[in-house]
Amino acid sequence: MPSTVAALLGALLWAVAMGASALTGLWLDNWETPEKIRFVVLLYAMGAALAFPFGLFAARLLSLGRPSEVAFAAAFICLLATTLAFTGGLFALQYRSYYAEWHAEAFTVLWAFELVFTSLTALYQFVVLGVRLYFPLGFIALAVASVWFAHQQR
């Protein structure tokens, strides 16, 4: 198990790095609505903060007793996957809450279809439009975090 301090401090640093990456991407795209910029940056930071402890735990689990190259790869893949999953999940929740006004009564068959397809559409849009906000700073932070993790495992 990762220590509580490592998980909390790492989550804070990871959130700052992913939020900064999103902010940089939005700034380079010349977004001019500060409210939406704040919301997107907060969404990316929250997704990263939630993802880091899970990614760290999964990477430690996969790299137990293995060489540092395996630890690097485990951290890279686990942090990448959990960050995308949590941020995409938060994006889908927000997307769903926006469109819920026009959906059928809760817990009906039609509502279930609308929930599934709205969530799938949100995840598709996140993959197509949202993942680019992780480049280049998020990718650099991912590499640095993976090197740190591999160094810690020695």
C-alpha positions as CSV (number, residue, x, y, z in Angstrom):
1,M,0.0,0.0,0.0
2,P,1.3,3.5,-0.8
3,S,1.7,5.7,2.3
4,T,-1.1,8.2,3.0
5,V,1.4,11.1,2.7
6,A,2.6,9.9,-0.7
7,A,-1.0,9.4,-1.9
8,L,-2.2,12.8,-0.7
9,L,0.8,14.8,-1.7
10,G,1.0,13.0,-5.0
11,A,-2.7,13.6,-5.7
12,L,-2.2,17.3,-5.0
13,L,0.8,17.6,-7.3
14,W,-0.8,15.4,-9.9
15,A,-4.0,17.6,-9.8
16,V,-1.9,20.8,-10.2
17,A,0.1,19.3,-13.1
18,M,-3.0,18.1,-15.0
19,G,-4.9,21.3,-14.2
20,A,-1.9,23.3,-15.5
21,S,-1.8,21.1,-18.6
22,A,-5.5,21.8,-19.3
23,L,-5.0,25.5,-18.7
24,T,-2.1,25.7,-21.1
25,G,-4.1,23.9,-23.8
26,L,-7.1,26.1,-23.3
27,W,-4.9,29.2,-23.4
28,L,-3.2,28.1,-26.6
29,D,-6.6,27.5,-28.1
30,N,-7.5,31.1,-27.2
31,W,-10.5,30.3,-25.0
32,E,-12.0,33.6,-23.9
33,T,-14.6,32.6,-21.4
34,P,-13.0,32.6,-17.9
35,E,-15.9,30.7,-16.3
36,K,-15.6,27.8,-18.7
37,I,-11.8,27.8,-18.4
38,R,-12.0,27.6,-14.7
39,F,-14.6,24.8,-14.9
40,V,-12.5,22.7,-17.3
41,V,-9.3,23.2,-15.4
42,L,-11.1,22.2,-12.2
43,L,-12.6,19.2,-13.9
44,Y,-9.1,18.0,-15.0
45,A,-7.6,18.7,-11.6
46,M,-10.3,16.9,-9.7
47,G,-10.1,13.9,-12.1
48,A,-6.3,13.8,-11.5
49,A,-6.6,14.1,-7.8
50,L,-9.1,11.3,-7.6
51,A,-7.1,9.1,-10.0
52,F,-3.6,9.4,-8.5
53,P,-4.1,7.2,-5.4
54,F,-5.7,4.5,-7.5
55,G,-3.0,4.7,-10.1
56,L,-0.3,4.6,-7.5
57,F,-1.8,1.6,-5.8
58,A,-2.3,-0.3,-9.1
59,A,1.3,0.5,-10.2
60,R,2.7,-0.7,-6.9
61,L,0.6,-3.9,-7.2
62,L,1.8,-4.6,-10.7
63,S,5.5,-3.8,-10.1
64,L,6.1,-5.7,-6.8
65,G,9.5,-7.3,-6.9
66,R,10.1,-6.4,-10.5
67,P,12.9,-4.4,-12.1
68,S,12.7,-0.6,-12.3
69,E,11.8,-0.8,-16.0
70,V,8.6,-2.7,-15.1
71,A,7.9,-0.2,-12.4
72,F,8.3,2.7,-14.9
73,A,5.9,1.0,-17.3
74,A,3.4,0.1,-14.6
75,A,3.3,3.7,-13.3
76,F,3.1,5.1,-16.8
77,I,0.2,2.9,-17.8
78,C,-1.7,3.0,-14.5
79,L,-1.5,6.7,-14.0
80,L,-2.5,7.3,-17.6
81,A,-5.4,4.9,-17.4
82,T,-6.8,6.1,-14.1
83,T,-6.4,9.7,-14.9
84,L,-8.2,9.3,-18.2
85,A,-10.9,7.1,-16.6
86,F,-11.6,9.5,-13.6
87,T,-11.5,12.7,-15.7
88,G,-13.6,11.1,-18.4
89,G,-16.1,9.9,-15.8
90,L,-16.4,13.3,-14.3
91,F,-16.9,14.8,-17.8
92,A,-19.6,12.2,-18.4
93,L,-21.4,13.0,-15.2
94,Q,-21.4,16.7,-16.0
95,Y,-22.5,16.0,-19.5
96,R,-25.3,13.8,-18.3
97,S,-26.4,16.4,-15.7
98,Y,-26.7,19.0,-18.4
99,Y,-28.9,16.8,-20.7
100,A,-30.9,15.3,-17.9
101,E,-33.4,18.1,-18.2
102,W,-34.6,16.7,-21.5
103,H,-34.5,13.0,-20.6
104,A,-37.4,10.8,-19.6
105,E,-38.6,10.0,-16.1
106,A,-35.9,8.4,-13.9
107,F,-35.6,4.6,-13.9
108,T,-37.7,3.9,-17.0
109,V,-36.5,1.9,-20.0
110,L,-36.2,5.1,-22.1
111,W,-34.3,6.8,-19.3
112,A,-31.8,3.9,-19.1
113,F,-31.2,4.1,-22.9
114,E,-30.7,7.9,-22.6
115,L,-28.3,7.5,-19.7
116,V,-26.2,4.9,-21.5
117,F,-26.0,6.7,-24.8
118,T,-25.5,10.1,-23.3
119,S,-22.6,8.7,-21.2
120,L,-21.1,7.0,-24.2
121,T,-21.4,10.2,-26.3
122,A,-19.7,12.1,-23.5
123,L,-16.8,9.6,-23.2
124,Y,-16.4,9.7,-27.0
125,Q,-16.2,13.5,-27.0
126,F,-13.8,13.4,-24.1
127,V,-11.5,11.1,-26.0
128,V,-11.7,13.1,-29.2
129,L,-11.6,16.6,-27.8
130,G,-10.4,16.4,-24.2
131,V,-7.4,14.2,-24.3
132,R,-5.5,16.8,-26.3
133,L,-5.4,19.0,-23.3
134,Y,-3.0,16.6,-21.7
135,F,-0.3,17.5,-24.3
136,P,2.5,18.4,-23.9
137,L,2.6,19.2,-20.2
138,G,0.5,16.3,-19.0
139,F,2.6,13.9,-20.9
140,I,5.8,15.4,-19.5
141,A,4.3,15.2,-16.0
142,L,3.4,11.5,-16.6
143,A,7.0,10.7,-17.6
144,V,8.4,12.5,-14.6
145,A,5.9,10.8,-12.2
146,S,6.8,7.4,-13.8
147,V,10.5,8.0,-13.3
148,W,9.9,9.1,-9.7
149,F,7.9,5.9,-9.1
150,A,10.5,3.6,-10.7
151,H,13.2,5.3,-8.6
152,Q,11.1,4.8,-5.4
153,Q,10.7,1.1,-6.1
154,R,14.4,0.4,-6.0
